[in-house]
Amino acid sequence: MGKRQHQKDKMYITCTEYTNFYGGKKAEIPQSNFRRLAFDHCSLSLQPFEYPVCTSDGHIFDLLNIVPWIKKYGTNPISGEKLDVKNLIKLHFHKNNDGKYHCPVLYSIFTNNSHIVALKTSGNVFCYEAVEQLNLKAKNFNDLLTDEPFTRQDIITLQDPTDPNKSNVSNFFHVKNNLAVTDPDEEKAKLDPSYHLKTTNLETRETLLELYKEFKGDAVLAATMKGPEKKKTDKLNAAHYSTGQVAASFTSTAMTPETTHEADAIDDNTVRYQYVKKKGYVRLHTNKGDLNLELHCDMTPKTCENFIKLCKKNYYDGTIFHRSIRNFVIQGGDPTGTGNGGESYWGKPFKDEFKPNLSHSGRGILSMANSGPNTNKSQFFITFRSCAYLDKKHTIFGRVVGGFEALTAMENVDADPKTDRPKEEIRVLKTTVFVDPYEEADAQVAAEREKAQKAEEEEKARAKAILPKNVGNQGPKVYHQGVGKYINMATAVKRSAEEDNSGPSTSVAAANKKVKGRSGFGDFSSW
């Protein structure tokens, strides 16, 4: 009898025994051709998407890429099955202040390992945890953002970390069969020799110049010869610093050598805004009355110009105030009426303009709504009371100077406590611009430029008048052709004859004097 006689009488099996002896687990065969596509990339172009849409099986495409594909092939690029444009679902991704995609409910940032789902009815994209906890477990089948009803079948899985084969590029139908849609504009651009040249150095430009001389009239080749266009500078937009082209071309062989310093050109808007000295005045005609607004164009010129240009464009006509909170603010300026839309006059967000002497103090302050720093577009809000904690977060660009009765009527409209949306519609009927200081500034800048141009022309005319008429014709007298044509040979011969008759040359006398001086130390008078 031993102490360890029952040592192997275990009531379980080890992992090694299960793997090697009982055939339960098979070794994984590594997939060498596995290539995973990121969630924010189009499954057709394999590039980051701009206008995302998806199919019912959860494959994401860019609208600009999938529509030409369907017109040409009429199939799904992933599976090869039939697909129609009507079956595509528009997706609404949300970004945080850092520009990263995130869940609009839990604010968790999406990664390639996140479980991402979308709702077929609204197209809103959430993380699966939010839908599971707030919809499925709570049996609340309403969209978490728009409150639209949906069913369990409307939940589309865009990315499942437990199913990586769904995003395996090697399994895509268009990759296996090497199918693609050729863009006619890109094909035309490839005919241009400069299409494949990102930068050209001096030697390349000289070679192309020789080719252009041999093949005259080749407009396509001539296009490769063009260097970057230089912005014209004048008295108004010339900066106190240079373009830096001289230093850059000195240290880089890819740039054309520059030997003269030129003043850099200041942005045109910066020049214009220096001449804006007045306030702007706009009236909003709403269904609750008129609001007269005074705009601080002299302090926040970019923001005020955006607002005035949008008003002149009738951008705000027919828009609603989609958010109203009593004793706080009322917000509008979104043509979609959802609070997620709107574009600036320039089509892209512009920077904040914070001023220390402008504060959200008092009733009727007009300020820009944003989704983070430097994300101003078209939405704005008007305060119902002081909100000093909004300073240096939102750009103040005006105030209400008339129509406080209409503002009070807006505040008295009841709003949904969940969404802050007014129960009764508050709509901007139209806008009227009374004073636009930017038109005066543009006229003043044009007059200053014309005045400077005239002064420059007068200086050139004055300089021409001072120069003598025959300056360009004067030159040395030519006596004969060939080498030494400017020397008068007759004068030279006469001078040499006189030197021969006059005795010893001056050089010999000088030599004698030097020899004579070397006989003793002397009195140092020659030092």
C-alpha positions as CSV (number, residue, x, y, z in Angstrom):
1,M,0.0,0.0,0.0
2,G,1.5,3.3,-1.0
3,K,0.6,6.8,0.0
4,R,0.0,7.9,-3.6
5,Q,-1.9,4.9,-4.9
6,H,-5.0,7.0,-5.7
7,Q,-3.2,10.0,-7.1
8,K,-4.4,9.4,-10.7
9,D,-8.0,8.8,-9.7
10,K,-9.2,12.3,-10.8
11,M,-12.8,13.2,-11.3
12,Y,-11.9,15.5,-14.2
13,I,-9.7,15.6,-17.3
14,T,-7.0,18.2,-17.9
15,C,-6.8,20.5,-20.9
16,T,-3.9,18.6,-22.4
17,E,-5.8,15.3,-22.1
18,Y,-8.9,16.8,-23.7
19,T,-6.8,18.3,-26.6
20,N,-4.5,15.3,-27.3
21,F,-6.4,12.2,-26.3
22,Y,-10.1,12.8,-26.6
23,G,-10.3,14.8,-29.8
24,G,-12.4,17.5,-28.3
25,K,-10.5,20.6,-29.5
26,K,-8.7,20.9,-32.8
27,A,-5.7,23.1,-33.4
28,E,-6.6,26.3,-35.2
29,I,-5.2,26.6,-38.7
30,P,-3.8,30.2,-39.1
31,Q,-5.3,32.1,-42.0
32,S,-2.5,33.7,-43.9
33,N,-4.9,35.6,-46.2
34,F,-6.9,37.3,-43.5
35,R,-7.2,41.1,-43.9
36,R,-9.6,42.9,-41.6
37,L,-11.4,46.0,-42.7
38,A,-11.8,48.9,-40.2
39,F,-15.4,49.8,-39.3
40,D,-15.1,53.3,-40.6
41,H,-14.0,52.2,-44.1
42,C,-16.1,51.6,-47.2
43,S,-16.3,47.9,-48.1
44,L,-16.0,48.7,-51.8
45,S,-13.3,51.3,-52.0
46,L,-11.5,50.1,-48.8
47,Q,-11.1,53.8,-47.9
48,P,-12.6,55.9,-45.0
49,F,-16.2,56.7,-45.9
50,E,-17.8,60.2,-46.1
51,Y,-21.5,59.4,-46.7
52,P,-22.0,56.0,-45.0
53,V,-24.9,53.7,-46.1
54,C,-25.3,50.0,-45.3
55,T,-27.2,46.9,-46.4
56,S,-29.6,44.8,-44.3
57,D,-26.7,42.4,-43.6
58,G,-24.6,45.2,-42.0
59,H,-21.9,45.9,-44.7
60,I,-21.0,49.6,-44.9
61,F,-20.4,51.4,-48.1
62,D,-19.8,55.0,-49.2
63,L,-22.8,56.4,-51.2
64,L,-20.5,57.9,-53.8
65,N,-18.9,54.4,-54.5
66,I,-21.9,52.0,-54.2
67,V,-24.3,53.8,-56.5
68,P,-22.0,53.6,-59.6
69,W,-21.4,50.0,-58.7
70,I,-25.1,49.1,-58.6
71,K,-25.7,51.0,-61.8
72,K,-23.0,48.9,-63.6
73,Y,-23.4,45.5,-62.0
74,G,-26.6,45.6,-59.9
75,T,-25.1,43.2,-57.3
76,N,-23.8,43.3,-53.7
77,P,-20.0,43.8,-53.9
78,I,-19.6,41.6,-50.8
79,S,-21.8,38.6,-51.6
80,G,-22.5,38.9,-55.3
81,E,-26.3,38.8,-54.8
82,K,-28.7,41.2,-56.4
83,L,-28.9,44.6,-54.8
84,D,-31.0,47.7,-55.4
85,V,-30.3,51.3,-54.4
86,K,-33.7,51.4,-52.5
87,N,-32.4,48.7,-50.2
88,L,-29.5,50.9,-48.9
89,I,-30.0,52.4,-45.4
90,K,-28.5,55.8,-44.6
91,L,-26.4,55.7,-41.5
92,H,-25.9,58.6,-38.9
93,F,-22.6,58.3,-37.2
94,H,-21.8,60.7,-34.4
95,K,-18.4,62.2,-33.5
96,N,-17.0,63.6,-30.3
97,N,-14.9,66.8,-29.9
98,D,-11.8,65.0,-31.0
99,G,-13.4,63.9,-34.3
100,K,-13.7,60.3,-33.3
101,Y,-16.8,58.2,-33.9
102,H,-18.6,57.3,-30.6
103,C,-21.9,56.1,-29.2
104,P,-24.3,59.2,-28.8
105,V,-25.8,57.6,-25.6
106,L,-22.9,56.1,-23.7
107,Y,-20.2,58.3,-25.4
108,S,-17.9,55.3,-25.7
109,I,-15.4,55.6,-28.6
110,F,-15.8,53.1,-31.4
111,T,-12.8,50.9,-32.1
112,N,-12.2,47.8,-34.3
113,N,-13.2,45.7,-31.3
114,S,-16.4,47.4,-30.5
115,H,-19.8,45.8,-31.0
116,I,-21.6,48.4,-33.2
117,V,-25.3,48.2,-34.3
118,A,-27.6,50.5,-36.3
119,L,-31.4,50.9,-36.3
120,K,-33.0,50.3,-39.7
121,T,-35.8,52.8,-39.1
122,S,-33.7,55.9,-38.2
123,G,-30.2,54.9,-39.3
124,N,-28.7,56.0,-36.0
125,V,-25.6,54.1,-34.9
126,F,-25.1,52.9,-31.3
127,C,-22.9,50.6,-29.3
128,Y,-24.6,47.3,-28.6
129,E,-24.4,47.8,-24.9
130,A,-26.7,50.8,-25.1
131,V,-29.3,49.1,-27.1
132,E,-29.1,45.9,-25.0
133,Q,-29.5,47.7,-21.6
134,L,-31.9,50.6,-22.6
135,N,-34.0,48.9,-25.2
136,L,-33.9,45.1,-25.2
137,K,-33.8,44.5,-21.4
138,A,-36.1,47.4,-20.6
139,K,-38.4,46.3,-23.5
140,N,-38.4,49.9,-24.7
141,F,-38.4,49.5,-28.5
142,N,-38.1,53.3,-29.3
143,D,-35.0,55.0,-30.8
144,L,-32.8,56.4,-28.0
145,L,-32.4,59.7,-30.0
146,T,-35.5,60.3,-32.2
147,D,-37.9,58.1,-30.2
148,E,-39.0,56.3,-33.3
149,P,-40.5,52.8,-32.7
150,F,-38.6,49.8,-34.1
151,T,-38.6,46.0,-33.8
152,R,-36.0,43.5,-32.9
153,Q,-35.5,42.7,-36.6
154,D,-34.6,46.3,-37.3
155,I,-31.4,46.0,-35.3
156,I,-28.5,45.7,-37.8
157,T,-25.1,44.5,-36.7
158,L,-22.4,46.6,-38.3
159,Q,-19.4,45.1,-36.4
160,D,-19.3,42.1,-34.1
161,P,-15.9,41.4,-32.5
162,T,-16.9,37.7,-32.2
163,D,-17.3,37.4,-36.0
164,P,-14.2,38.8,-37.6
165,N,-14.8,36.9,-40.9
166,K,-17.6,39.4,-41.7
167,S,-15.0,42.1,-42.2
168,N,-12.4,39.9,-44.0
169,V,-11.5,41.7,-47.2
170,S,-10.2,38.4,-48.7
171,N,-13.7,37.0,-48.8
172,F,-15.3,40.0,-50.6
173,F,-16.8,39.1,-53.9
174,H,-15.3,42.1,-55.8
175,V,-11.8,41.4,-54.3
176,K,-11.9,37.7,-55.4
177,N,-13.1,38.5,-58.9
178,N,-11.0,41.7,-59.2
179,L,-14.0,43.9,-60.1
180,A,-14.0,47.7,-60.0
181,V,-15.8,50.7,-61.3
182,T,-13.6,53.1,-63.3
183,D,-14.2,56.8,-62.8
184,P,-14.2,58.6,-66.2
185,D,-12.7,61.7,-64.6
186,E,-9.9,59.7,-63.1
187,E,-9.2,57.9,-66.4
188,K,-9.1,61.3,-68.2
189,A,-6.7,62.6,-65.5
190,K,-4.4,59.7,-65.9
191,L,-3.7,60.8,-69.5
192,D,-2.1,63.9,-68.1
193,P,1.7,63.2,-67.5
194,S,1.6,65.4,-64.4
195,Y,-1.0,63.1,-62.8
196,H,1.9,60.8,-61.5
197,L,4.2,63.7,-60.5
198,K,3.6,65.0,-57.0
199,T,6.6,67.3,-57.0
200,T,9.1,68.2,-59.7
201,N,12.7,69.5,-59.1
202,L,14.7,71.8,-61.3
203,E,16.3,69.1,-63.4
204,T,12.9,67.6,-64.1
205,R,11.5,70.9,-65.1
206,E,14.4,71.6,-67.5
207,T,14.0,68.2,-69.1
208,L,10.3,68.7,-69.6
209,L,11.1,72.2,-71.1
210,E,13.3,70.6,-73.7
211,L,10.6,68.1,-74.5
212,Y,8.1,70.8,-74.8
213,K,10.4,72.7,-77.3
214,E,10.7,69.5,-79.4
215,F,7.0,68.8,-79.3
216,K,5.5,72.2,-79.6
217,G,1.8,72.7,-79.1
218,D,1.5,69.8,-76.6
219,A,-0.8,71.5,-74.0
220,V,-0.7,68.4,-71.8
221,L,3.0,68.5,-71.5
222,A,2.9,72.3,-70.9
223,A,0.7,71.6,-67.9
224,T,3.5,69.9,-66.1
225,M,5.7,73.0,-66.5
226,K,3.5,75.2,-64.3
227,G,4.8,76.0,-60.9
228,P,2.8,77.0,-57.9
229,E,0.9,80.3,-58.5
230,K,2.1,83.2,-56.5
231,K,-0.4,85.3,-54.7
232,K,-0.3,89.0,-55.7
233,T,0.6,91.5,-53.0
234,D,-0.1,95.2,-52.8
235,K,0.1,97.9,-50.2
236,L,-2.9,96.5,-48.3
237,N,-2.2,92.8,-48.1
238,A,1.6,92.7,-48.0
239,A,2.9,91.2,-44.7
240,H,6.0,92.3,-42.8
241,Y,7.4,88.8,-43.2
242,S,8.5,87.0,-46.4
243,T,7.1,83.9,-48.0
244,G,10.2,81.8,-47.0
245,Q,10.7,80.5,-50.5
246,V,14.4,81.6,-50.6
247,A,15.3,79.6,-47.5
248,A,13.1,76.6,-48.6
249,S,14.6,76.5,-52.1
250,F,18.1,76.8,-50.6
251,T,17.7,73.7,-48.5
252,S,15.5,71.6,-50.8
253,T,16.3,70.2,-54.3
254,A,12.7,69.6,-55.1
255,M,11.9,73.4,-55.3
256,T,12.8,75.9,-57.9
257,P,15.6,78.2,-56.7
258,E,14.4,81.6,-55.5
259,T,16.9,84.5,-55.0
260,T,14.7,87.4,-54.1
261,H,12.7,87.8,-50.9
262,E,9.0,88.6,-51.5
263,A,6.5,89.7,-48.9
264,D,3.9,87.1,-48.0
265,A,0.2,87.9,-48.7
266,I,-2.1,88.4,-45.8
267,D,-5.5,86.6,-46.0
268,D,-8.1,88.7,-47.8
269,N,-10.6,88.4,-44.9
270,T,-8.1,89.7,-42.4
271,V,-7.6,92.8,-44.6
272,R,-11.4,93.3,-45.0
273,Y,-12.1,93.0,-41.3
274,Q,-9.8,95.8,-40.5
275,Y,-12.2,98.2,-42.3
276,V,-15.3,96.9,-40.4
277,K,-16.0,99.5,-37.8
278,K,-19.8,99.5,-37.6
279,K,-22.5,97.3,-36.0
280,G,-24.8,95.2,-38.2
281,Y,-28.6,95.1,-37.8
282,V,-30.9,92.2,-38.7
283,R,-34.6,91.5,-38.0
284,L,-36.0,88.0,-37.5
285,H,-39.7,87.7,-38.4
286,T,-41.2,84.8,-36.4
287,N,-44.7,83.6,-35.9
288,K,-44.5,85.0,-32.3
289,G,-43.4,88.5,-33.4
290,D,-40.3,90.3,-34.6
291,L,-36.8,90.2,-33.0
292,N,-34.4,93.1,-33.8
293,L,-30.8,92.0,-33.5
294,E,-27.7,94.1,-33.2
295,L,-24.5,92.3,-34.4
296,H,-21.0,93.0,-33.1
297,C,-19.4,93.1,-36.5
298,D,-16.5,95.2,-35.2
299,M,-15.6,92.6,-32.5
300,T,-16.5,89.2,-34.0
301,P,-16.3,89.9,-37.8
302,K,-16.2,86.3,-39.0
303,T,-19.2,85.1,-37.0
304,C,-21.3,88.1,-37.9
305,E,-20.5,87.8,-41.6
306,N,-21.5,84.2,-41.5
307,F,-24.9,85.2,-40.0
308,I,-25.5,88.1,-42.3
309,K,-24.6,86.2,-45.4
310,L,-26.9,83.3,-44.4
311,C,-29.7,85.7,-43.8
312,K,-29.2,87.3,-47.2
313,K,-29.2,83.8,-48.7
314,N,-32.7,83.2,-47.1
315,Y,-31.0,80.2,-45.3
316,Y,-33.0,80.7,-42.1
317,D,-36.4,81.2,-43.8
318,G,-38.8,78.6,-42.6
319,T,-36.5,77.1,-40.0
320,I,-37.8,76.3,-36.5
321,F,-36.5,76.8,-33.0
322,H,-35.9,73.1,-32.1
323,R,-34.8,73.6,-28.5
324,S,-36.3,75.8,-25.8
325,I,-35.5,75.7,-22.1
326,R,-37.3,78.2,-19.8
327,N,-35.0,80.5,-17.9
328,F,-32.1,79.3,-20.0
329,V,-32.0,79.6,-23.9
330,I,-33.9,79.1,-27.1
331,Q,-31.9,77.5,-30.0
332,G,-32.5,77.5,-33.8
333,G,-30.8,77.9,-37.1
334,D,-30.9,74.2,-38.2
335,P,-32.8,73.7,-41.5
336,T,-33.3,70.0,-40.7
337,G,-35.0,70.9,-37.4
338,T,-33.2,68.1,-35.5
339,G,-30.3,70.0,-34.0
340,N,-27.7,67.9,-35.9
341,G,-27.7,69.8,-39.2
342,G,-26.8,73.2,-40.6
343,E,-23.7,74.5,-42.5
344,S,-21.8,77.7,-42.4
345,Y,-21.8,80.1,-45.3
346,W,-18.4,78.8,-46.4
347,G,-19.5,75.1,-46.1
348,K,-17.2,74.2,-43.3
349,P,-16.9,75.0,-39.5
350,F,-15.0,78.1,-38.5
351,K,-13.1,79.2,-35.5
352,D,-14.4,80.7,-32.3
353,E,-14.1,84.5,-31.6
354,F,-14.0,85.1,-27.9
355,K,-13.7,88.7,-26.6
356,P,-13.2,89.5,-22.9
357,N,-15.7,92.4,-23.0
358,L,-18.5,90.2,-24.3
359,S,-20.3,88.0,-21.8
360,H,-23.5,86.1,-21.5
361,S,-24.9,88.6,-19.0
362,G,-28.5,89.6,-19.2
363,R,-31.5,88.6,-21.3
364,G,-31.4,88.5,-25.1
365,I,-27.7,87.7,-25.8
366,L,-27.2,86.2,-29.3
367,S,-24.5,83.5,-29.4
368,M,-23.4,80.6,-31.6
369,A,-24.3,77.0,-30.8
370,N,-21.5,74.4,-31.4
371,S,-20.5,70.8,-30.7
372,G,-17.0,71.7,-29.4
373,P,-14.2,74.2,-29.9
374,N,-14.1,75.8,-33.4
375,T,-17.1,73.9,-34.7
376,N,-19.4,76.9,-35.5
377,K,-21.8,76.4,-38.4
378,S,-25.3,78.0,-38.7
379,Q,-27.1,77.2,-35.3
380,F,-27.4,80.0,-32.8
381,F,-29.3,80.6,-29.5
382,I,-30.7,83.5,-27.6
383,T,-30.5,83.6,-23.8
384,F,-33.5,84.1,-21.5
385,R,-31.3,85.1,-18.5
386,S,-27.6,85.5,-17.6
387,C,-25.4,82.4,-18.4
388,A,-21.9,83.5,-17.5
389,Y,-20.7,79.9,-17.4
390,L,-21.1,79.8,-21.2
391,D,-18.3,82.4,-21.7
392,K,-15.3,81.3,-23.7
393,K,-17.3,78.2,-24.8
394,H,-19.7,79.9,-27.2
395,T,-19.0,82.9,-29.4
396,I,-21.2,86.0,-28.6
397,F,-21.9,88.0,-31.7
398,G,-25.0,90.1,-31.0
399,R,-27.9,91.0,-28.7
400,V,-31.6,91.6,-28.9
401,V,-32.4,95.4,-29.0
402,G,-36.1,95.2,-29.9
403,G,-39.0,92.7,-29.7
404,F,-38.6,91.5,-26.1
405,E,-42.4,90.8,-26.1
406,A,-41.8,88.2,-28.8
407,L,-38.9,86.7,-26.8
408,T,-41.2,86.4,-23.8
409,A,-43.9,84.8,-25.9
410,M,-41.3,82.2,-27.1
411,E,-40.3,81.5,-23.6
412,N,-43.9,80.9,-22.5
413,V,-44.3,78.1,-25.0
414,D,-44.2,74.7,-23.2
415,A,-41.5,72.2,-24.2
416,D,-41.2,68.5,-23.9
417,P,-39.2,67.8,-20.7
418,K,-37.3,64.9,-22.3
419,T,-36.3,66.5,-25.6
420,D,-36.7,70.2,-24.8
421,R,-38.5,70.5,-28.1
422,P,-41.3,73.2,-28.1
423,K,-44.8,71.6,-28.1
424,E,-46.0,74.5,-30.2
425,E,-44.0,75.3,-33.4
426,I,-41.9,78.5,-33.2
427,R,-40.8,79.3,-36.7
428,V,-38.7,81.9,-38.5
429,L,-40.8,83.2,-41.3
430,K,-38.1,85.4,-43.0
431,T,-35.1,87.6,-42.2
432,T,-34.4,91.2,-43.1
433,V,-30.8,92.7,-43.2
434,F,-30.9,96.5,-42.5
435,V,-27.2,97.3,-42.1
436,D,-24.4,95.2,-43.7
437,P,-21.0,96.8,-42.8
438,Y,-19.2,94.3,-45.0
439,E,-20.4,95.8,-48.2
440,E,-19.0,99.2,-47.0
441,A,-15.7,97.5,-46.1
442,D,-15.4,95.8,-49.5
443,A,-16.1,99.2,-51.2
444,Q,-13.5,100.9,-49.0
445,V,-10.9,98.2,-49.7
446,A,-11.5,98.5,-53.5
447,A,-11.2,102.3,-53.3
448,E,-7.9,102.0,-51.3
449,R,-6.5,99.5,-53.8
450,E,-7.4,101.8,-56.7
451,K,-5.9,104.8,-55.0
452,A,-2.6,102.9,-54.3
453,Q,-2.5,101.7,-57.9
454,K,-2.9,105.2,-59.2
455,A,-0.1,106.5,-56.9
456,E,2.2,103.7,-58.1
457,E,1.5,104.6,-61.8
458,E,2.2,108.3,-61.1
459,E,5.5,107.4,-59.5
460,K,6.5,105.4,-62.5
461,A,5.6,108.2,-64.8
462,R,7.6,110.7,-62.7
463,A,10.6,108.4,-62.7
464,K,10.5,108.1,-66.5
465,A,10.4,111.9,-66.9
466,I,13.5,112.4,-64.7
467,L,15.7,110.1,-66.8
468,P,17.6,111.8,-69.8
469,K,16.4,110.8,-73.2
470,N,19.8,109.5,-74.6
471,V,20.9,107.5,-71.6
472,G,20.4,104.2,-73.3
473,N,22.3,105.4,-76.5
474,Q,25.5,106.5,-74.8
475,G,28.5,104.1,-75.0
476,P,32.3,104.0,-75.7
477,K,33.5,105.0,-79.2
478,V,34.4,102.2,-81.5
479,Y,37.6,102.8,-83.6
480,H,37.9,99.5,-85.5
481,Q,36.5,96.0,-85.5
482,G,38.0,93.0,-83.7
483,V,40.0,92.8,-80.4
484,G,40.7,96.2,-78.9
485,K,38.1,98.0,-81.0
486,Y,37.8,100.7,-78.3
487,I,41.5,101.6,-78.4
488,N,42.7,104.5,-80.7
489,M,45.9,103.0,-82.3
490,A,47.2,106.4,-83.6
491,T,47.2,107.9,-80.1
492,A,48.9,104.8,-78.6
493,V,51.8,104.9,-81.2
494,K,52.5,108.6,-80.7
495,R,52.6,108.1,-76.8
496,S,55.1,105.2,-77.1
497,A,57.4,107.2,-79.4
498,E,57.5,110.1,-76.9
499,E,58.4,107.7,-74.0
500,D,61.4,106.3,-76.0
501,N,62.9,109.8,-76.7
502,S,62.6,111.1,-73.2
503,G,65.5,109.0,-71.8
504,P,65.3,106.2,-69.2
505,S,61.9,105.1,-68.1
506,T,60.4,105.9,-64.8
507,S,60.6,102.3,-63.8
508,V,64.4,102.2,-64.1
509,A,64.8,105.5,-62.1
510,A,62.6,104.0,-59.4
511,A,64.8,100.9,-59.3
512,N,67.9,103.0,-58.9
513,K,66.4,104.9,-56.1
514,K,65.4,101.7,-54.3
515,V,69.0,100.3,-54.7
516,K,70.4,103.5,-53.4
517,G,68.2,103.4,-50.4
518,R,69.2,99.9,-49.4
519,S,72.9,100.9,-48.7
520,G,72.2,102.1,-45.2
521,F,69.5,102.2,-42.5
522,G,68.8,105.9,-43.2
523,D,66.6,107.9,-40.9
524,F,63.5,105.8,-41.4
525,S,61.8,108.6,-43.3
526,S,60.7,106.1,-46.0
527,W,58.7,104.0,-43.5
